[in-house]
Amino acid sequence: MITSKTKLKKAIRFALLFFAIFIGISSTVSLSIVTLLLVRDDQLQTQYPAIIILALFSFTSCGISLFIRSKIH
């Protein structure tokens, strides 16, 4: 029973780390592409709130998953 618990903990810790890395990279790439496309059209000033909300949501979820991962022993 102990080995199944440790395997489950390792799987959860790996999944949380993979989630944080994958979402962090994909959010950075997508936000940079959106920002570069909006700079060309001079619409960046009007879209700041949406970009900030998307960035906060994605990077906060990465931080929460890393925090949860650190609390699993």
Residue, then its C-alpha position, 0 to 999 in steps of 0.5 A: m500500500i505504501t508503494s502505491k501512495t508514493k507512486l500516486k504522489k510522484a505522479i501528482r507532483f509530475a503532473l503539477l510540474f508538467f502543467a506549470i511548465f506547459i502552461g507557462i511556455s504556451s502562455t508566454v508564446s501566445l501572449s507575445i504573438v498577440t502583443l506583436l500582432l497588436v503592436r502592428d495595428d496600433q490596438l495595443q492600448t485598447q487591449y491592455p486589460a484583456i492581455i493583463i487578465l489573460a496573463l494573470f490567469s495563466f501565470t497565477s494558475c502556474g504559481i498555484s500548481l507549483f505551490i500545491r506541488s511544494k506542499i505534497h511531501 
